[in-house]
Amino acid sequence: MAARTEIDVSSLTVRQLLRLSAQIVTELNRRGVVRSRNPPAGDLAEYLVARAYQGELAAPSVKSWDVQAGDRKLQVKCRLVDQDDRRSQSFSPFRSWEFNACVFMALDCYTYDVVRAVEIPVETVKTLAREISWVRGHRVNVSQIAGPVQGARDVTDLMRCALDDLGE
């Protein structure tokens, strides 16, 4: 038997559902139940990139890239950020380089609004990424995309428009 909720969420917009999700994760975090704020951020970021670039999402089994946009393969990395938290925050690790560019996206952890989004060519990503042996991959920190990056293209407004298109 499926569990019933006392809250009817069927009438909420996508943006309202995301904000509610953020509030729930925040409270679970405060209670020490969860340590990460990311779900459903990664899937949302991939969806926004696919819409914004008029591309197609890769099958879930594809490991090296997330969106096919024309002849380019895009990796998408997303992180929920708290603007008041100055701790170092890393995107999930890269374990392969079989993509043309990566779209890094920072979303506000309380609203899921796009804080920053930047597209960076794979060769530049390789120079930014630091090898972390215990994760068997290479990581880029959120702070590394906060300012200017050689060869990067700011796509913040593009991602904000894709998110706005989901409805308020």
C-alpha positions, 0 to 999 in steps of 0.5 A: 500500500502506497504511503499517503501524504497530508499535503496535496502537491499535485497543484504546485508548480515545478518551482514551488515543488523545488522550493518545498524540496529545498525546505525539506532537505534543509530541515532534515539537514538541521536534524542531522538526518542527511548530510548532503543537499544535492537531490534533486539538483543534478537531475534538474541541472541536466534537464535545464542544460538539455532544454537551454541547449535544445539538446537531448539527455543521455541515457542513464547508463552513459557515464562520461557526458549528460547532454548531446547538443548538436555535435557536442557532448556536454558533461553537467556538474551541479552543486547546491550552495549556501551563499553564507557558508564559506566552506570549500564545496566541490562538484562531483568528480570527473572520472573520464574526459570523453566530452567537449565541454562541462556546464558547471551550475551552482544552485541556491540551496534554499530556492534552487535558483541559478546562482552561477552557470558556466560552460568550460571546454574540456581542455580547460576543465582538465587544467582546473581539476585536481586529482583526488586519489581517494575518489579516483577522480578529478575535482573542481571546486565551486570557488573555481567557477566563481570568477573569470575562467580562461575560455569559459562562457557564462551561461547563467542567464541562459539557465535562469531562462530555462528554469523560469520557463518551468513556471513560477 
